[in-house]
Amino acid sequence: MNILVTGANGQLGQELRSLPKTDVTYFFTDIDELNISQIEAVQHFVRENQIDVIINCAAYTNVSKAEEEIDKAELINTQAVANLAQISKNINAILIHISTDYVFGGNCINTPIKEDATTNPLGVYGRTKLMGEEEIIKSGCKYIIIRTAWLYSAYGNNFVKTILRLSKERESLNVVYDQVGTPTYAGDLALVIKLIAESEFLQKQGIYHFSNEGAISWFDFAKAIIELNGNNCEINACSSEDFGDSVSRPNYSVLDKTKIKQTLGLGIPYWKDSLKVCLSKINELYGEA
């Protein structure tokens, strides 16, 4: 089996790279090796390398900047995804696509969101990701869409690494308390993707939700990062309004993971346990954070 991974230099792609090797052949690519917005280049690559599965980790994920760079967000999150879907259909490959909790508006307070809940993206990022999902379904290709949330890793840029950096530079930080969700360690998501891609679960097509277990605010998450890592920085709770973010974000985006747990027979780690694993990896890779 031959598997193409796009966006391989991002945090999820790098976690996939770091997993133990099997007899499956992986082709890890990013924009320098393969620009997925160029359909002819992708078509040539997948045929030449006899690709059976495409795992799309590529995305435009800067929520705030997407409001200004609409065309770029649409190109990566929608048009490039449509390209991968059409190519998957043409060569009878299976597309595993990573999407986001931002396709929802976040108004379902205290009710974890199921896969078939009504979508209602609040901004350009969520809207372009939803449009990407719609392009996949419309194409008629074989697909598995995995929506995730609050993704972080030892690699790339993310909330955990930002808090670790800022906690060294400042005596205190303000973090919002009125946005609730579940952090997702990209290493855990990578394991699930690999399990699906290399097994009979590939045939269980549809949309799935995956994050770690539990539910917290960004404030609680930041407090845990600081406390577990032993950093000396005061974390203050503030409202989204006081924080001054110009972009609307879901106030509640805890994903219901019943479907993926039952389908794959999964046990999913608690968010704090996975955070400990990630912090240990960060310190191992980069020295004391």
C-alpha positions as CSV (number, residue, x, y, z in Angstrom):
1,M,0.0,0.0,0.0
2,N,1.2,3.5,-0.9
3,I,0.0,6.5,1.1
4,L,0.5,10.2,0.3
5,V,0.6,12.6,3.2
6,T,0.1,16.3,2.3
7,G,1.0,19.1,4.7
8,A,3.7,16.9,6.1
9,N,5.7,19.7,7.6
10,G,2.9,20.9,9.8
11,Q,2.4,19.7,13.4
12,L,0.1,16.8,12.5
13,G,2.2,15.8,9.5
14,Q,5.4,15.7,11.6
15,E,3.7,13.6,14.3
16,L,2.8,11.1,11.5
17,R,6.4,11.1,10.3
18,S,7.6,10.3,13.8
19,L,5.5,7.1,14.2
20,P,7.1,3.7,14.0
21,K,7.5,2.4,10.4
22,T,5.5,-0.5,9.0
23,D,5.5,-2.3,5.7
24,V,3.3,0.5,4.3
25,T,5.1,3.1,2.0
26,Y,4.5,6.7,3.0
27,F,5.2,9.7,0.7
28,F,5.5,12.8,3.0
29,T,5.1,16.0,1.0
30,D,4.6,19.7,1.7
31,I,4.1,22.6,-0.7
32,D,7.8,22.6,-1.8
33,E,7.5,19.0,-3.0
34,L,3.8,19.0,-4.1
35,N,1.5,22.0,-4.4
36,I,-2.0,20.5,-3.9
37,S,-3.6,23.6,-5.5
38,Q,-2.1,22.5,-8.8
39,I,-4.2,19.6,-9.9
40,E,-2.0,18.5,-12.8
41,A,1.0,18.1,-10.5
42,V,-1.0,16.1,-8.0
43,Q,-2.5,13.9,-10.7
44,H,1.0,13.1,-12.0
45,F,2.4,12.4,-8.5
46,V,-0.4,10.0,-7.5
47,R,-0.3,8.1,-10.7
48,E,3.5,7.8,-10.9
49,N,3.6,6.6,-7.3
50,Q,0.5,4.4,-7.4
51,I,-1.1,6.1,-4.4
52,D,-3.9,4.1,-2.6
53,V,-4.7,6.6,0.2
54,I,-4.3,10.3,0.5
55,I,-4.1,11.8,4.0
56,N,-4.6,15.6,3.8
57,C,-3.0,17.4,6.7
58,A,-2.5,20.6,4.7
59,A,-4.6,23.6,5.8
60,Y,-4.7,27.3,6.2
61,T,-5.2,27.5,10.0
62,N,-4.6,31.2,10.9
63,V,-8.1,32.0,12.1
64,S,-7.6,35.8,12.5
65,K,-5.5,36.3,9.3
66,A,-8.0,34.3,7.2
67,E,-10.4,37.2,7.5
68,E,-7.9,39.3,5.5
69,E,-6.5,36.5,3.3
70,I,-9.8,35.1,2.1
71,D,-8.5,34.0,-1.3
72,K,-5.5,32.2,0.2
73,A,-7.8,30.4,2.8
74,E,-10.2,29.4,0.0
75,L,-7.4,28.1,-2.2
76,I,-5.9,25.8,0.5
77,N,-9.0,24.9,2.5
78,T,-11.5,24.5,-0.4
79,Q,-10.0,24.4,-3.9
80,A,-7.0,22.3,-3.1
81,V,-9.3,19.9,-1.2
82,A,-11.6,19.7,-4.2
83,N,-8.5,18.8,-6.3
84,L,-7.6,15.9,-3.9
85,A,-11.2,14.7,-3.9
86,Q,-11.5,14.7,-7.7
87,I,-8.1,12.9,-8.0
88,S,-9.1,10.3,-5.4
89,K,-12.3,9.7,-7.3
90,N,-10.3,9.3,-10.6
91,I,-7.8,6.8,-9.3
92,N,-10.2,5.1,-6.8
93,A,-8.1,6.1,-3.8
94,I,-9.4,6.9,-0.4
95,L,-9.1,10.4,1.0
96,I,-8.6,11.0,4.7
97,H,-9.2,14.7,5.3
98,I,-8.7,16.6,8.6
99,S,-11.3,19.2,9.4
100,T,-12.2,21.3,12.4
101,D,-14.7,22.2,15.1
102,Y,-14.8,25.7,13.6
103,V,-17.4,24.4,11.1
104,F,-19.8,24.8,14.0
105,G,-21.0,28.0,15.6
106,G,-20.5,26.8,19.1
107,N,-24.0,27.6,20.4
108,C,-24.8,24.1,21.8
109,I,-23.8,24.9,25.4
110,N,-22.9,21.9,27.4
111,T,-24.0,19.5,24.7
112,P,-21.1,17.7,22.9
113,I,-21.5,18.1,19.2
114,K,-22.3,15.1,17.0
115,E,-21.2,14.7,13.4
116,D,-24.7,15.3,12.0
117,A,-25.2,18.6,14.0
118,T,-26.1,21.7,12.0
119,T,-23.0,23.5,10.8
120,N,-22.7,27.2,11.2
121,P,-19.2,28.6,10.8
122,L,-18.6,32.0,12.3
123,G,-15.7,33.2,10.1
124,V,-13.7,32.7,6.9
125,Y,-11.5,29.8,8.4
126,G,-14.5,27.7,9.4
127,R,-16.4,28.5,6.3
128,T,-13.6,27.5,3.9
129,K,-13.0,24.3,5.9
130,L,-16.8,23.5,5.7
131,M,-16.7,24.2,1.9
132,G,-13.8,21.7,1.7
133,E,-15.8,19.0,3.3
134,E,-18.7,19.8,0.9
135,E,-16.4,19.5,-2.1
136,I,-15.3,16.0,-0.9
137,I,-18.8,14.7,-0.5
138,K,-19.9,16.2,-3.8
139,S,-17.0,14.6,-5.7
140,G,-18.3,11.1,-5.0
141,C,-14.8,9.9,-3.9
142,K,-14.3,7.4,-1.0
143,Y,-13.6,9.5,2.1
144,I,-13.1,9.7,5.8
145,I,-13.4,13.2,7.3
146,I,-12.0,13.7,10.8
147,R,-13.0,16.9,12.6
148,T,-10.7,17.8,15.4
149,A,-10.2,20.7,17.8
150,W,-7.6,22.7,19.7
151,L,-4.7,20.8,18.1
152,Y,-1.3,21.0,19.6
153,S,2.0,19.2,19.3
154,A,5.7,19.3,20.1
155,Y,6.1,20.5,16.5
156,G,5.0,23.6,14.6
157,N,3.2,26.6,16.1
158,N,0.4,26.0,18.6
159,F,-1.2,27.2,21.8
160,V,1.0,25.0,24.1
161,K,4.3,26.2,22.6
162,T,3.0,29.9,22.6
163,I,2.1,29.7,26.3
164,L,5.5,28.2,27.1
165,R,7.3,30.9,25.2
166,L,5.2,33.8,26.6
167,S,5.5,32.5,30.2
168,K,9.2,33.0,30.0
169,E,8.9,36.5,28.5
170,R,6.2,37.9,30.8
171,E,5.2,37.8,34.5
172,S,1.5,37.4,33.7
173,L,-0.8,36.5,30.8
174,N,-4.5,37.1,30.1
175,V,-6.3,34.1,28.7
176,V,-10.0,33.7,27.8
177,Y,-12.3,31.7,30.1
178,D,-15.5,31.8,28.0
179,Q,-14.5,29.6,25.2
180,V,-14.8,25.9,26.1
181,G,-13.5,22.9,24.1
182,T,-11.1,19.9,24.3
183,P,-7.4,20.1,23.5
184,T,-6.2,17.5,21.1
185,Y,-2.6,16.2,21.1
186,A,-1.6,15.7,17.5
187,G,0.3,12.6,18.5
188,D,-2.9,10.9,19.5
189,L,-4.7,12.0,16.3
190,A,-1.8,10.7,14.2
191,L,-2.0,7.3,15.8
192,V,-5.8,7.1,14.9
193,I,-5.1,8.3,11.4
194,K,-2.4,5.6,10.9
195,L,-4.7,3.0,12.4
196,I,-7.4,3.9,9.9
197,A,-5.1,4.2,6.9
198,E,-3.5,0.8,7.4
199,S,-6.5,-1.3,8.3
200,E,-9.9,-2.4,7.2
201,F,-11.3,0.7,8.9
202,L,-10.6,2.5,5.7
203,Q,-13.9,1.1,4.4
204,K,-15.9,2.8,7.3
205,Q,-16.5,5.9,5.3
206,G,-18.1,9.1,6.6
207,I,-17.5,12.0,9.0
208,Y,-16.0,11.4,12.5
209,H,-15.1,13.6,15.5
210,F,-11.8,13.1,17.4
211,S,-10.3,15.0,20.2
212,N,-8.9,14.0,23.6
213,E,-11.4,13.4,26.4
214,G,-12.6,16.1,28.8
215,A,-13.7,19.8,28.4
216,I,-12.0,22.9,29.6
217,S,-11.5,26.6,28.8
218,W,-8.4,28.2,27.2
219,F,-7.8,29.7,30.6
220,D,-7.8,26.3,32.3
221,F,-5.6,24.9,29.6
222,A,-3.0,27.6,30.0
223,K,-3.0,27.1,33.8
224,A,-2.4,23.4,33.3
225,I,0.5,24.0,30.8
226,I,2.2,26.4,33.3
227,E,1.7,24.2,36.3
228,L,2.7,20.9,34.7
229,N,5.9,22.5,33.2
230,G,6.8,24.3,36.4
231,N,6.9,27.8,34.8
232,N,6.6,30.9,37.0
233,C,3.9,33.0,35.3
234,E,0.5,34.2,36.5
235,I,-2.4,33.3,34.3
236,N,-5.4,35.7,34.5
237,A,-8.9,34.9,33.3
238,C,-10.5,37.3,30.9
239,S,-13.6,37.4,28.7
240,S,-13.3,37.2,24.9
241,E,-14.7,40.7,24.7
242,D,-12.0,42.0,27.1
243,F,-9.3,40.1,25.2
244,G,-10.2,42.1,22.2
245,D,-10.1,39.4,19.4
246,S,-11.8,40.8,16.4
247,V,-12.7,37.4,15.1
248,S,-15.8,35.5,16.4
249,R,-14.9,32.0,17.7
250,P,-17.0,29.2,19.0
251,N,-17.8,29.6,22.7
252,Y,-18.5,25.8,23.1
253,S,-17.0,23.3,20.7
254,V,-16.6,20.0,22.6
255,L,-16.9,17.2,20.1
256,D,-18.9,14.1,20.7
257,K,-16.6,11.1,20.0
258,T,-19.0,8.3,20.4
259,K,-19.0,7.3,16.7
260,I,-15.3,7.0,16.3
261,K,-14.9,5.2,19.6
262,Q,-17.5,2.6,18.8
263,T,-16.4,2.2,15.1
264,L,-12.7,1.7,15.9
265,G,-13.0,0.3,19.4
266,L,-10.9,3.2,20.7
267,G,-10.0,4.3,24.1
268,I,-9.1,8.0,23.9
269,P,-6.7,9.6,26.4
270,Y,-7.7,12.3,28.8
271,W,-6.5,15.8,27.7
272,K,-4.2,16.3,30.7
273,D,-2.5,12.9,30.4
274,S,-1.7,13.7,26.7
275,L,-0.5,17.2,27.6
276,K,2.0,15.6,30.0
277,V,3.3,13.4,27.1
278,C,3.6,16.4,24.8
279,L,5.4,18.6,27.4
280,S,7.9,15.7,28.0
281,K,8.5,15.5,24.2
282,I,9.0,19.2,23.9
283,N,11.6,19.2,26.7
284,E,13.3,16.2,25.1
285,L,13.4,17.8,21.7
286,Y,14.2,21.4,22.6
287,G,15.5,21.3,26.1
288,E,13.7,22.8,29.1
289,A,10.7,24.8,27.9
